[in-house]
Amino acid sequence: MNNDPWWRLEFYRTSQATSYDEAKEDGSLRVYELDDEPRLPLEEADPFTYAPLADLVVLVDQACDMMEHEAKINYYLTCNGEIMAKEEWDK
């Protein structure tokens, strides 16, 4: 069995859920499995602005905006189910 940590980019549109937990419960949370952990130490910078994670965020933003103009997306970087970093819209 592989004991390496598994990393995910998780996100949802704020028009579909009001919180991460709600999005997880109702199925509106989307999950993208990352091939490897982000190479930038999380304590030093915002991982959502570091490629290739930043490229994924831009792609998701553009795709969601095409479906729902000015969509607001909350993002979570998780490792083994624990939130390591988040980027949320103010409520």
PyMOL Python script that loads the backbone (N, CA, C, O; Angstrom):
from pymol import cmd

cmd.read_pdbstr("""\
ATOM      1  N   MET A   1       0.842  -1.199   0.000  1.00  0.00           N
ATOM      2  CA  MET A   1       0.000   0.000   0.000  1.00  0.00           C
ATOM      3  C   MET A   1       0.875   1.245   0.000  1.00  0.00           C
ATOM      4  O   MET A   1       1.883   1.309   0.703  1.00  0.00           O
ATOM      5  N   ASN A   2       0.484   2.218  -0.784  1.00  0.00           N
ATOM      6  CA  ASN A   2       1.236   3.461  -0.897  1.00  0.00           C
ATOM      7  C   ASN A   2       0.862   4.381   0.269  1.00  0.00           C
ATOM      8  O   ASN A   2      -0.309   4.716   0.451  1.00  0.00           O
ATOM      9  N   ASN A   3       1.858   4.783   1.052  1.00  0.00           N
ATOM     10  CA  ASN A   3       1.606   5.656   2.198  1.00  0.00           C
ATOM     11  C   ASN A   3       1.907   7.118   1.902  1.00  0.00           C
ATOM     12  O   ASN A   3       1.877   7.953   2.806  1.00  0.00           O
ATOM     13  N   ASP A   4       2.201   7.439   0.631  1.00  0.00           N
ATOM     14  CA  ASP A   4       2.470   8.834   0.275  1.00  0.00           C
ATOM     15  C   ASP A   4       1.217   9.668   0.497  1.00  0.00           C
ATOM     16  O   ASP A   4       0.104   9.185   0.290  1.00  0.00           O
ATOM     17  N   PRO A   5       1.390  10.917   0.917  1.00  0.00           N
ATOM     18  CA  PRO A   5       0.210  11.772   1.083  1.00  0.00           C
ATOM     19  C   PRO A   5      -0.444  12.042  -0.265  1.00  0.00           C
ATOM     20  O   PRO A   5       0.237  12.112  -1.288  1.00  0.00           O
ATOM     21  N   TRP A   6      -1.761  12.192  -0.264  1.00  0.00           N
ATOM     22  CA  TRP A   6      -2.463  12.523  -1.499  1.00  0.00           C
ATOM     23  C   TRP A   6      -3.020  13.941  -1.398  1.00  0.00           C
ATOM     24  O   TRP A   6      -3.644  14.325  -0.409  1.00  0.00           O
ATOM     25  N   TRP A   7      -2.772  14.685  -2.442  1.00  0.00           N
ATOM     26  CA  TRP A   7      -3.131  16.101  -2.511  1.00  0.00           C
ATOM     27  C   TRP A   7      -4.281  16.301  -3.486  1.00  0.00           C
ATOM     28  O   TRP A   7      -4.368  15.636  -4.518  1.00  0.00           O
ATOM     29  N   ARG A   8      -5.168  17.243  -3.133  1.00  0.00           N
ATOM     30  CA  ARG A   8      -6.322  17.544  -3.978  1.00  0.00           C
ATOM     31  C   ARG A   8      -6.563  19.050  -4.031  1.00  0.00           C
ATOM     32  O   ARG A   8      -6.323  19.775  -3.066  1.00  0.00           O
ATOM     33  N   LEU A   9      -7.037  19.487  -5.172  1.00  0.00           N
ATOM     34  CA  LEU A   9      -7.610  20.822  -5.293  1.00  0.00           C
ATOM     35  C   LEU A   9      -9.108  20.608  -5.258  1.00  0.00           C
ATOM     36  O   LEU A   9      -9.661  19.932  -6.126  1.00  0.00           O
ATOM     37  N   GLU A  10      -9.775  21.181  -4.255  1.00  0.00           N
ATOM     38  CA  GLU A  10     -11.216  21.036  -4.106  1.00  0.00           C
ATOM     39  C   GLU A  10     -11.845  22.418  -4.242  1.00  0.00           C
ATOM     40  O   GLU A  10     -11.286  23.407  -3.767  1.00  0.00           O
ATOM     41  N   PHE A  11     -13.001  22.486  -4.887  1.00  0.00           N
ATOM     42  CA  PHE A  11     -13.626  23.796  -5.119  1.00  0.00           C
ATOM     43  C   PHE A  11     -15.126  23.647  -5.335  1.00  0.00           C
ATOM     44  O   PHE A  11     -15.627  22.572  -5.667  1.00  0.00           O
ATOM     45  N   TYR A  12     -15.828  24.767  -5.136  1.00  0.00           N
ATOM     46  CA  TYR A  12     -17.264  24.828  -5.400  1.00  0.00           C
ATOM     47  C   TYR A  12     -17.663  26.257  -5.710  1.00  0.00           C
ATOM     48  O   TYR A  12     -17.003  27.208  -5.293  1.00  0.00           O
ATOM     49  N   ARG A  13     -18.764  26.392  -6.454  1.00  0.00           N
ATOM     50  CA  ARG A  13     -19.318  27.721  -6.734  1.00  0.00           C
ATOM     51  C   ARG A  13     -20.124  28.169  -5.527  1.00  0.00           C
ATOM     52  O   ARG A  13     -20.887  27.390  -4.956  1.00  0.00           O
ATOM     53  N   THR A  14     -19.953  29.419  -5.144  1.00  0.00           N
ATOM     54  CA  THR A  14     -20.670  29.934  -3.979  1.00  0.00           C
ATOM     55  C   THR A  14     -22.177  30.008  -4.225  1.00  0.00           C
ATOM     56  O   THR A  14     -22.953  30.099  -3.275  1.00  0.00           O
ATOM     57  N   SER A  15     -22.594  29.969  -5.481  1.00  0.00           N
ATOM     58  CA  SER A  15     -24.033  29.957  -5.778  1.00  0.00           C
ATOM     59  C   SER A  15     -24.642  28.583  -5.516  1.00  0.00           C
ATOM     60  O   SER A  15     -25.865  28.449  -5.486  1.00  0.00           O
ATOM     61  N   GLN A  16     -23.805  27.560  -5.326  1.00  0.00           N
ATOM     62  CA  GLN A  16     -24.301  26.210  -5.092  1.00  0.00           C
ATOM     63  C   GLN A  16     -24.277  25.801  -3.628  1.00  0.00           C
ATOM     64  O   GLN A  16     -25.055  24.944  -3.212  1.00  0.00           O
ATOM     65  N   ALA A  17     -23.391  26.406  -2.844  1.00  0.00           N
ATOM     66  CA  ALA A  17     -23.282  26.045  -1.425  1.00  0.00           C
ATOM     67  C   ALA A  17     -22.770  27.252  -0.647  1.00  0.00           C
ATOM     68  O   ALA A  17     -22.119  28.136  -1.205  1.00  0.00           O
ATOM     69  N   THR A  18     -23.072  27.276   0.636  1.00  0.00           N
ATOM     70  CA  THR A  18     -22.644  28.410   1.468  1.00  0.00           C
ATOM     71  C   THR A  18     -21.390  28.111   2.278  1.00  0.00           C
ATOM     72  O   THR A  18     -20.837  29.009   2.912  1.00  0.00           O
ATOM     73  N   SER A  19     -20.930  26.846   2.265  1.00  0.00           N
ATOM     74  CA  SER A  19     -19.726  26.500   3.014  1.00  0.00           C
ATOM     75  C   SER A  19     -19.089  25.243   2.418  1.00  0.00           C
ATOM     76  O   SER A  19     -19.714  24.516   1.647  1.00  0.00           O
ATOM     77  N   TYR A  20     -17.847  25.011   2.792  1.00  0.00           N
ATOM     78  CA  TYR A  20     -17.124  23.811   2.356  1.00  0.00           C
ATOM     79  C   TYR A  20     -17.870  22.553   2.798  1.00  0.00           C
ATOM     80  O   TYR A  20     -18.054  21.623   2.012  1.00  0.00           O
ATOM     81  N   ASP A  21     -18.295  22.531   4.054  1.00  0.00           N
ATOM     82  CA  ASP A  21     -19.008  21.354   4.573  1.00  0.00           C
ATOM     83  C   ASP A  21     -20.313  21.104   3.824  1.00  0.00           C
ATOM     84  O   ASP A  21     -20.643  19.964   3.498  1.00  0.00           O
ATOM     85  N   GLU A  22     -21.050  22.176   3.556  1.00  0.00           N
ATOM     86  CA  GLU A  22     -22.300  22.018   2.806  1.00  0.00           C
ATOM     87  C   GLU A  22     -22.021  21.495   1.399  1.00  0.00           C
ATOM     88  O   GLU A  22     -22.724  20.611   0.910  1.00  0.00           O
ATOM     89  N   ALA A  23     -20.994  22.042   0.751  1.00  0.00           N
ATOM     90  CA  ALA A  23     -20.644  21.593  -0.597  1.00  0.00           C
ATOM     91  C   ALA A  23     -20.246  20.120  -0.604  1.00  0.00           C
ATOM     92  O   ALA A  23     -20.570  19.381  -1.533  1.00  0.00           O
ATOM     93  N   LYS A  24     -19.547  19.713   0.433  1.00  0.00           N
ATOM     94  CA  LYS A  24     -19.124  18.312   0.554  1.00  0.00           C
ATOM     95  C   LYS A  24     -20.344  17.401   0.750  1.00  0.00           C
ATOM     96  O   LYS A  24     -20.422  16.321   0.164  1.00  0.00           O
ATOM     97  N   GLU A  25     -21.284  17.846   1.572  1.00  0.00           N
ATOM     98  CA  GLU A  25     -22.468  17.040   1.870  1.00  0.00           C
ATOM     99  C   GLU A  25     -23.432  16.943   0.694  1.00  0.00           C
ATOM    100  O   GLU A  25     -23.985  15.874   0.433  1.00  0.00           O
ATOM    101  N   ASP A  26     -23.640  18.059  -0.023  1.00  0.00           N
ATOM    102  CA  ASP A  26     -24.652  18.042  -1.080  1.00  0.00           C
ATOM    103  C   ASP A  26     -24.108  17.672  -2.461  1.00  0.00           C
ATOM    104  O   ASP A  26     -24.867  17.609  -3.428  1.00  0.00           O
ATOM    105  N   GLY A  27     -22.808  17.428  -2.557  1.00  0.00           N
ATOM    106  CA  GLY A  27     -22.239  16.978  -3.823  1.00  0.00           C
ATOM    107  C   GLY A  27     -21.793  18.081  -4.761  1.00  0.00           C
ATOM    108  O   GLY A  27     -21.392  17.790  -5.888  1.00  0.00           O
ATOM    109  N   SER A  28     -21.846  19.340  -4.341  1.00  0.00           N
ATOM    110  CA  SER A  28     -21.408  20.413  -5.232  1.00  0.00           C
ATOM    111  C   SER A  28     -19.901  20.645  -5.174  1.00  0.00           C
ATOM    112  O   SER A  28     -19.368  21.418  -5.971  1.00  0.00           O
ATOM    113  N   LEU A  29     -19.207  19.991  -4.246  1.00  0.00           N
ATOM    114  CA  LEU A  29     -17.754  20.102  -4.154  1.00  0.00           C
ATOM    115  C   LEU A  29     -17.123  19.294  -5.281  1.00  0.00           C
ATOM    116  O   LEU A  29     -17.432  18.116  -5.463  1.00  0.00           O
ATOM    117  N   ARG A  30     -16.244  19.932  -6.029  1.00  0.00           N
ATOM    118  CA  ARG A  30     -15.524  19.272  -7.104  1.00  0.00           C
ATOM    119  C   ARG A  30     -14.104  18.993  -6.632  1.00  0.00           C
ATOM    120  O   ARG A  30     -13.531  19.776  -5.876  1.00  0.00           O
ATOM    121  N   VAL A  31     -13.539  17.878  -7.078  1.00  0.00           N
ATOM    122  CA  VAL A  31     -12.220  17.456  -6.610  1.00  0.00           C
ATOM    123  C   VAL A  31     -11.332  17.148  -7.808  1.00  0.00           C
ATOM    124  O   VAL A  31     -11.719  16.428  -8.729  1.00  0.00           O
ATOM    125  N   TYR A  32     -10.138  17.710  -7.769  1.00  0.00           N
ATOM    126  CA  TYR A  32      -9.126  17.404  -8.781  1.00  0.00           C
ATOM    127  C   TYR A  32      -7.918  16.828  -8.064  1.00  0.00           C
ATOM    128  O   TYR A  32      -7.300  17.500  -7.238  1.00  0.00           O
ATOM    129  N   GLU A  33      -7.581  15.580  -8.378  1.00  0.00           N
ATOM    130  CA  GLU A  33      -6.432  14.923  -7.759  1.00  0.00           C
ATOM    131  C   GLU A  33      -5.154  15.499  -8.351  1.00  0.00           C
ATOM    132  O   GLU A  33      -4.991  15.526  -9.571  1.00  0.00           O
ATOM    133  N   LEU A  34      -4.247  15.958  -7.494  1.00  0.00           N
ATOM    134  CA  LEU A  34      -2.969  16.484  -7.950  1.00  0.00           C
ATOM    135  C   LEU A  34      -1.969  15.335  -8.045  1.00  0.00           C
ATOM    136  O   LEU A  34      -1.994  14.411  -7.232  1.00  0.00           O
ATOM    137  N   ASP A  35      -1.102  15.400  -9.030  1.00  0.00           N
ATOM    138  CA  ASP A  35      -0.104  14.343  -9.224  1.00  0.00           C
ATOM    139  C   ASP A  35       0.887  14.279  -8.077  1.00  0.00           C
ATOM    140  O   ASP A  35       1.385  13.206  -7.738  1.00  0.00           O
ATOM    141  N   ASP A  36       1.173  15.420  -7.485  1.00  0.00           N
ATOM    142  CA  ASP A  36       2.198  15.486  -6.448  1.00  0.00           C
ATOM    143  C   ASP A  36       1.881  16.681  -5.565  1.00  0.00           C
ATOM    144  O   ASP A  36       1.051  17.517  -5.922  1.00  0.00           O
ATOM    145  N   GLU A  37       2.533  16.765  -4.423  1.00  0.00           N
ATOM    146  CA  GLU A  37       2.302  17.906  -3.561  1.00  0.00           C
ATOM    147  C   GLU A  37       2.899  19.164  -4.191  1.00  0.00           C
ATOM    148  O   GLU A  37       3.901  19.080  -4.900  1.00  0.00           O
ATOM    149  N   PRO A  38       2.304  20.316  -3.946  1.00  0.00           N
ATOM    150  CA  PRO A  38       2.878  21.566  -4.458  1.00  0.00           C
ATOM    151  C   PRO A  38       4.307  21.716  -3.951  1.00  0.00           C
ATOM    152  O   PRO A  38       4.577  21.472  -2.775  1.00  0.00           O
ATOM    153  N   ARG A  39       5.202  22.106  -4.811  1.00  0.00           N
ATOM    154  CA  ARG A  39       6.617  22.187  -4.471  1.00  0.00           C
ATOM    155  C   ARG A  39       6.965  23.391  -3.608  1.00  0.00           C
ATOM    156  O   ARG A  39       8.019  23.415  -2.971  1.00  0.00           O
ATOM    157  N   LEU A  40       6.106  24.371  -3.582  1.00  0.00           N
ATOM    158  CA  LEU A  40       6.359  25.575  -2.798  1.00  0.00           C
ATOM    159  C   LEU A  40       5.904  25.345  -1.365  1.00  0.00           C
ATOM    160  O   LEU A  40       4.752  24.965  -1.155  1.00  0.00           O
ATOM    161  N   PRO A  41       6.763  25.559  -0.369  1.00  0.00           N
ATOM    162  CA  PRO A  41       6.315  25.389   1.026  1.00  0.00           C
ATOM    163  C   PRO A  41       5.123  26.289   1.326  1.00  0.00           C
ATOM    164  O   PRO A  41       5.162  27.489   1.055  1.00  0.00           O
ATOM    165  N   LEU A  42       4.072  25.715   1.879  1.00  0.00           N
ATOM    166  CA  LEU A  42       2.836  26.456   2.105  1.00  0.00           C
ATOM    167  C   LEU A  42       3.021  27.627   3.059  1.00  0.00           C
ATOM    168  O   LEU A  42       2.267  28.597   2.993  1.00  0.00           O
ATOM    169  N   GLU A  43       4.012  27.554   3.946  1.00  0.00           N
ATOM    170  CA  GLU A  43       4.208  28.622   4.919  1.00  0.00           C
ATOM    171  C   GLU A  43       4.802  29.875   4.262  1.00  0.00           C
ATOM    172  O   GLU A  43       4.708  30.968   4.820  1.00  0.00           O
ATOM    173  N   GLU A  44       5.408  29.723   3.091  1.00  0.00           N
ATOM    174  CA  GLU A  44       6.145  30.832   2.485  1.00  0.00           C
ATOM    175  C   GLU A  44       5.337  31.653   1.500  1.00  0.00           C
ATOM    176  O   GLU A  44       5.652  32.823   1.283  1.00  0.00           O
ATOM    177  N   ALA A  45       4.314  31.083   0.900  1.00  0.00           N
ATOM    178  CA  ALA A  45       3.578  31.827  -0.125  1.00  0.00           C
ATOM    179  C   ALA A  45       2.196  31.233  -0.320  1.00  0.00           C
ATOM    180  O   ALA A  45       1.884  30.156   0.188  1.00  0.00           O
ATOM    181  N   ASP A  46       1.384  31.951  -1.058  1.00  0.00           N
ATOM    182  CA  ASP A  46       0.043  31.482  -1.388  1.00  0.00           C
ATOM    183  C   ASP A  46       0.156  30.423  -2.480  1.00  0.00           C
ATOM    184  O   ASP A  46       0.545  30.747  -3.602  1.00  0.00           O
ATOM    185  N   PRO A  47      -0.171  29.174  -2.185  1.00  0.00           N
ATOM    186  CA  PRO A  47      -0.007  28.124  -3.193  1.00  0.00           C
ATOM    187  C   PRO A  47      -0.921  28.296  -4.399  1.00  0.00           C
ATOM    188  O   PRO A  47      -0.648  27.739  -5.463  1.00  0.00           O
ATOM    189  N   PHE A  48      -2.003  29.059  -4.251  1.00  0.00           N
ATOM    190  CA  PHE A  48      -2.927  29.244  -5.368  1.00  0.00           C
ATOM    191  C   PHE A  48      -2.363  30.170  -6.445  1.00  0.00           C
ATOM    192  O   PHE A  48      -2.935  30.281  -7.529  1.00  0.00           O
ATOM    193  N   THR A  49      -1.253  30.830  -6.153  1.00  0.00           N
ATOM    194  CA  THR A  49      -0.616  31.703  -7.149  1.00  0.00           C
ATOM    195  C   THR A  49       0.641  31.061  -7.720  1.00  0.00           C
ATOM    196  O   THR A  49       1.367  31.701  -8.482  1.00  0.00           O
ATOM    197  N   TYR A  50       0.907  29.824  -7.371  1.00  0.00           N
ATOM    198  CA  TYR A  50       2.108  29.132  -7.803  1.00  0.00           C
ATOM    199  C   TYR A  50       1.766  28.066  -8.851  1.00  0.00           C
ATOM    200  O   TYR A  50       0.940  27.186  -8.608  1.00  0.00           O
ATOM    201  N   ALA A  51       2.415  28.158 -10.020  1.00  0.00           N
ATOM    202  CA  ALA A  51       2.168  27.180 -11.092  1.00  0.00           C
ATOM    203  C   ALA A  51       2.654  25.815 -10.637  1.00  0.00           C
ATOM    204  O   ALA A  51       3.636  25.751  -9.898  1.00  0.00           O
ATOM    205  N   PRO A  52       2.021  24.724 -11.039  1.00  0.00           N
ATOM    206  CA  PRO A  52       0.887  24.620 -11.961  1.00  0.00           C
ATOM    207  C   PRO A  52      -0.470  24.751 -11.277  1.00  0.00           C
ATOM    208  O   PRO A  52      -1.495  24.748 -11.959  1.00  0.00           O
ATOM    209  N   LEU A  53      -0.508  24.867  -9.955  1.00  0.00           N
ATOM    210  CA  LEU A  53      -1.776  25.023  -9.255  1.00  0.00           C
ATOM    211  C   LEU A  53      -2.491  26.297  -9.719  1.00  0.00           C
ATOM    212  O   LEU A  53      -3.712  26.298  -9.875  1.00  0.00           O
ATOM    213  N   ALA A  54      -1.748  27.362  -9.934  1.00  0.00           N
ATOM    214  CA  ALA A  54      -2.343  28.612 -10.411  1.00  0.00           C
ATOM    215  C   ALA A  54      -2.997  28.418 -11.774  1.00  0.00           C
ATOM    216  O   ALA A  54      -4.052  28.992 -12.045  1.00  0.00           O
ATOM    217  N   ASP A  55      -2.381  27.619 -12.625  1.00  0.00           N
ATOM    218  CA  ASP A  55      -2.956  27.341 -13.941  1.00  0.00           C
ATOM    219  C   ASP A  55      -4.297  26.625 -13.815  1.00  0.00           C
ATOM    220  O   ASP A  55      -5.231  26.914 -14.563  1.00  0.00           O
ATOM    221  N   LEU A  56      -4.395  25.692 -12.870  1.00  0.00           N
ATOM    222  CA  LEU A  56      -5.663  24.991 -12.648  1.00  0.00           C
ATOM    223  C   LEU A  56      -6.745  25.950 -12.161  1.00  0.00           C
ATOM    224  O   LEU A  56      -7.891  25.880 -12.607  1.00  0.00           O
ATOM    225  N   VAL A  57      -6.378  26.845 -11.248  1.00  0.00           N
ATOM    226  CA  VAL A  57      -7.336  27.813 -10.713  1.00  0.00           C
ATOM    227  C   VAL A  57      -7.851  28.718 -11.837  1.00  0.00           C
ATOM    228  O   VAL A  57      -9.049  28.988 -11.916  1.00  0.00           O
ATOM    229  N   VAL A  58      -6.959  29.179 -12.695  1.00  0.00           N
ATOM    230  CA  VAL A  58      -7.365  30.029 -13.824  1.00  0.00           C
ATOM    231  C   VAL A  58      -8.299  29.264 -14.748  1.00  0.00           C
ATOM    232  O   VAL A  58      -9.302  29.812 -15.206  1.00  0.00           O
ATOM    233  N   LEU A  59      -7.983  28.014 -15.025  1.00  0.00           N
ATOM    234  CA  LEU A  59      -8.822  27.204 -15.898  1.00  0.00           C
ATOM    235  C   LEU A  59     -10.219  27.005 -15.306  1.00  0.00           C
ATOM    236  O   LEU A  59     -11.220  27.143 -16.010  1.00  0.00           O
ATOM    237  N   VAL A  60     -10.284  26.686 -14.027  1.00  0.00           N
ATOM    238  CA  VAL A  60     -11.577  26.506 -13.360  1.00  0.00           C
ATOM    239  C   VAL A  60     -12.367  27.816 -13.372  1.00  0.00           C
ATOM    240  O   VAL A  60     -13.563  27.823 -13.667  1.00  0.00           O
ATOM    241  N   ASP A  61     -11.690  28.928 -13.049  1.00  0.00           N
ATOM    242  CA  ASP A  61     -12.360  30.233 -13.058  1.00  0.00           C
ATOM    243  C   ASP A  61     -12.958  30.541 -14.430  1.00  0.00           C
ATOM    244  O   ASP A  61     -14.105  30.975 -14.529  1.00  0.00           O
ATOM    245  N   GLN A  62     -12.181  30.318 -15.477  1.00  0.00           N
ATOM    246  CA  GLN A  62     -12.662  30.620 -16.829  1.00  0.00           C
ATOM    247  C   GLN A  62     -13.827  29.721 -17.221  1.00  0.00           C
ATOM    248  O   GLN A  62     -14.816  30.193 -17.781  1.00  0.00           O
ATOM    249  N   ALA A  63     -13.716  28.431 -16.930  1.00  0.00           N
ATOM    250  CA  ALA A  63     -14.787  27.501 -17.292  1.00  0.00           C
ATOM    251  C   ALA A  63     -16.077  27.824 -16.541  1.00  0.00           C
ATOM    252  O   ALA A  63     -17.162  27.794 -17.122  1.00  0.00           O
ATOM    253  N   CYS A  64     -15.957  28.134 -15.251  1.00  0.00           N
ATOM    254  CA  CYS A  64     -17.147  28.453 -14.459  1.00  0.00           C
ATOM    255  C   CYS A  64     -17.764  29.769 -14.892  1.00  0.00           C
ATOM    256  O   CYS A  64     -18.987  29.912 -14.895  1.00  0.00           O
ATOM    257  N   ASP A  65     -16.924  30.738 -15.259  1.00  0.00           N
ATOM    258  CA  ASP A  65     -17.449  32.022 -15.711  1.00  0.00           C
ATOM    259  C   ASP A  65     -18.205  31.860 -17.031  1.00  0.00           C
ATOM    260  O   ASP A  65     -19.151  32.600 -17.303  1.00  0.00           O
ATOM    261  N   MET A  66     -17.789  30.894 -17.846  1.00  0.00           N
ATOM    262  CA  MET A  66     -18.506  30.637 -19.092  1.00  0.00           C
ATOM    263  C   MET A  66     -19.897  30.080 -18.808  1.00  0.00           C
ATOM    264  O   MET A  66     -20.844  30.355 -19.545  1.00  0.00           O
ATOM    265  N   MET A  67     -20.016  29.301 -17.742  1.00  0.00           N
ATOM    266  CA  MET A  67     -21.314  28.709 -17.392  1.00  0.00           C
ATOM    267  C   MET A  67     -22.184  29.678 -16.606  1.00  0.00           C
ATOM    268  O   MET A  67     -23.400  29.723 -16.792  1.00  0.00           O
ATOM    269  N   GLU A  68     -21.568  30.441 -15.740  1.00  0.00           N
ATOM    270  CA  GLU A  68     -22.309  31.347 -14.847  1.00  0.00           C
ATOM    271  C   GLU A  68     -21.504  32.635 -14.749  1.00  0.00           C
ATOM    272  O   GLU A  68     -20.494  32.691 -14.048  1.00  0.00           O
ATOM    273  N   HIS A  69     -21.954  33.670 -15.453  1.00  0.00           N
ATOM    274  CA  HIS A  69     -21.208  34.925 -15.513  1.00  0.00           C
ATOM    275  C   HIS A  69     -20.879  35.436 -14.115  1.00  0.00           C
ATOM    276  O   HIS A  69     -21.743  35.505 -13.240  1.00  0.00           O
ATOM    277  N   GLU A  70     -19.618  35.792 -13.927  1.00  0.00           N
ATOM    278  CA  GLU A  70     -19.101  36.311 -12.660  1.00  0.00           C
ATOM    279  C   GLU A  70     -19.284  35.312 -11.521  1.00  0.00           C
ATOM    280  O   GLU A  70     -19.571  35.695 -10.387  1.00  0.00           O
ATOM    281  N   ALA A  71     -19.115  34.034 -11.832  1.00  0.00           N
ATOM    282  CA  ALA A  71     -19.192  32.997 -10.800  1.00  0.00           C
ATOM    283  C   ALA A  71     -18.094  33.215  -9.766  1.00  0.00           C
ATOM    284  O   ALA A  71     -16.988  33.644 -10.099  1.00  0.00           O
ATOM    285  N   LYS A  72     -18.405  32.921  -8.535  1.00  0.00           N
ATOM    286  CA  LYS A  72     -17.434  33.013  -7.450  1.00  0.00           C
ATOM    287  C   LYS A  72     -17.124  31.602  -6.980  1.00  0.00           C
ATOM    288  O   LYS A  72     -18.025  30.824  -6.667  1.00  0.00           O
ATOM    289  N   ILE A  73     -15.840  31.287  -6.935  1.00  0.00           N
ATOM    290  CA  ILE A  73     -15.396  29.941  -6.601  1.00  0.00           C
ATOM    291  C   ILE A  73     -14.559  29.990  -5.328  1.00  0.00           C
ATOM    292  O   ILE A  73     -13.679  30.841  -5.193  1.00  0.00           O
ATOM    293  N   ASN A  74     -14.829  29.088  -4.404  1.00  0.00           N
ATOM    294  CA  ASN A  74     -13.979  28.917  -3.220  1.00  0.00           C
ATOM    295  C   ASN A  74     -13.090  27.703  -3.467  1.00  0.00           C
ATOM    296  O   ASN A  74     -13.556  26.655  -3.915  1.00  0.00           O
ATOM    297  N   TYR A  75     -11.794  27.862  -3.166  1.00  0.00           N
ATOM    298  CA  TYR A  75     -10.805  26.813  -3.421  1.00  0.00           C
ATOM    299  C   TYR A  75     -10.183  26.327  -2.120  1.00  0.00           C
ATOM    300  O   TYR A  75     -10.004  27.086  -1.168  1.00  0.00           O
ATOM    301  N   TYR A  76      -9.859  25.030  -2.110  1.00  0.00           N
ATOM    302  CA  TYR A  76      -9.216  24.408  -0.951  1.00  0.00           C
ATOM    303  C   TYR A  76      -8.133  23.471  -1.451  1.00  0.00           C
ATOM    304  O   TYR A  76      -8.365  22.664  -2.352  1.00  0.00           O
ATOM    305  N   LEU A  77      -6.964  23.580  -0.872  1.00  0.00           N
ATOM    306  CA  LEU A  77      -5.887  22.640  -1.136  1.00  0.00           C
ATOM    307  C   LEU A  77      -5.862  21.700   0.055  1.00  0.00           C
ATOM    308  O   LEU A  77      -5.624  22.124   1.185  1.00  0.00           O
ATOM    309  N   THR A  78      -6.109  20.423  -0.201  1.00  0.00           N
ATOM    310  CA  THR A  78      -6.193  19.466   0.895  1.00  0.00           C
ATOM    311  C   THR A  78      -5.128  18.384   0.741  1.00  0.00           C
ATOM    312  O   THR A  78      -4.677  18.075  -0.362  1.00  0.00           O
ATOM    313  N   CYS A  79      -4.750  17.831   1.865  1.00  0.00           N
ATOM    314  CA  CYS A  79      -3.822  16.700   1.891  1.00  0.00           C
ATOM    315  C   CYS A  79      -4.364  15.685   2.887  1.00  0.00           C
ATOM    316  O   CYS A  79      -4.537  15.986   4.068  1.00  0.00           O
ATOM    317  N   ASN A  80      -4.626  14.490   2.398  1.00  0.00           N
ATOM    318  CA  ASN A  80      -5.184  13.428   3.242  1.00  0.00           C
ATOM    319  C   ASN A  80      -6.434  13.890   3.990  1.00  0.00           C
ATOM    320  O   ASN A  80      -6.637  13.529   5.150  1.00  0.00           O
ATOM    321  N   GLY A  81      -7.270  14.688   3.325  1.00  0.00           N
ATOM    322  CA  GLY A  81      -8.524  15.132   3.915  1.00  0.00           C
ATOM    323  C   GLY A  81      -8.436  16.369   4.792  1.00  0.00           C
ATOM    324  O   GLY A  81      -9.463  16.857   5.263  1.00  0.00           O
ATOM    325  N   GLU A  82      -7.234  16.890   5.025  1.00  0.00           N
ATOM    326  CA  GLU A  82      -7.055  18.081   5.860  1.00  0.00           C
ATOM    327  C   GLU A  82      -6.836  19.307   4.969  1.00  0.00           C
ATOM    328  O   GLU A  82      -6.051  19.256   4.022  1.00  0.00           O
ATOM    329  N   ILE A  83      -7.523  20.398   5.269  1.00  0.00           N
ATOM    330  CA  ILE A  83      -7.352  21.626   4.495  1.00  0.00           C
ATOM    331  C   ILE A  83      -6.000  22.248   4.837  1.00  0.00           C
ATOM    332  O   ILE A  83      -5.741  22.600   5.988  1.00  0.00           O
ATOM    333  N   MET A  84      -5.138  22.379   3.821  1.00  0.00           N
ATOM    334  CA  MET A  84      -3.806  22.942   3.995  1.00  0.00           C
ATOM    335  C   MET A  84      -3.781  24.431   3.665  1.00  0.00           C
ATOM    336  O   MET A  84      -3.013  25.191   4.255  1.00  0.00           O
ATOM    337  N   ALA A  85      -4.621  24.840   2.725  1.00  0.00           N
ATOM    338  CA  ALA A  85      -4.714  26.249   2.324  1.00  0.00           C
ATOM    339  C   ALA A  85      -6.091  26.456   1.715  1.00  0.00           C
ATOM    340  O   ALA A  85      -6.692  25.526   1.179  1.00  0.00           O
ATOM    341  N   LYS A  86      -6.583  27.685   1.804  1.00  0.00           N
ATOM    342  CA  LYS A  86      -7.888  27.970   1.212  1.00  0.00           C
ATOM    343  C   LYS A  86      -7.916  29.387   0.673  1.00  0.00           C
ATOM    344  O   LYS A  86      -7.185  30.269   1.123  1.00  0.00           O
ATOM    345  N   GLU A  87      -8.789  29.571  -0.310  1.00  0.00           N
ATOM    346  CA  GLU A  87      -9.028  30.882  -0.907  1.00  0.00           C
ATOM    347  C   GLU A  87     -10.528  31.004  -1.031  1.00  0.00           C
ATOM    348  O   GLU A  87     -11.142  30.385  -1.900  1.00  0.00           O
ATOM    349  N   GLU A  88     -11.130  31.821  -0.144  1.00  0.00           N
ATOM    350  CA  GLU A  88     -12.585  31.932  -0.090  1.00  0.00           C
ATOM    351  C   GLU A  88     -13.009  33.377  -0.332  1.00  0.00           C
ATOM    352  O   GLU A  88     -12.294  34.326  -0.009  1.00  0.00           O
ATOM    353  N   TRP A  89     -14.189  33.503  -0.908  1.00  0.00           N
ATOM    354  CA  TRP A  89     -14.802  34.815  -1.051  1.00  0.00           C
ATOM    355  C   TRP A  89     -15.350  35.250   0.303  1.00  0.00           C
ATOM    356  O   TRP A  89     -15.859  34.436   1.073  1.00  0.00           O
ATOM    357  N   ASP A  90     -15.237  36.546   0.579  1.00  0.00           N
ATOM    358  CA  ASP A  90     -15.831  37.077   1.815  1.00  0.00           C
ATOM    359  C   ASP A  90     -17.327  36.867   1.779  1.00  0.00           C
ATOM    360  O   ASP A  90     -17.966  36.971   0.732  1.00  0.00           O
ATOM    361  N   LYS A  91     -17.870  36.571   2.941  1.00  0.00           N
ATOM    362  CA  LYS A  91     -19.315  36.310   3.030  1.00  0.00           C
ATOM    363  C   LYS A  91     -20.063  37.566   3.369  1.00  0.00           C
ATOM    364  O   LYS A  91     -21.288  37.542   3.486  1.00  0.00           O
TER     365      LYS A  91
END
""", "prot")
cmd.dss("prot")
cmd.show_as("cartoon", "prot")
cmd.util.cbc("prot")
cmd.orient("prot")
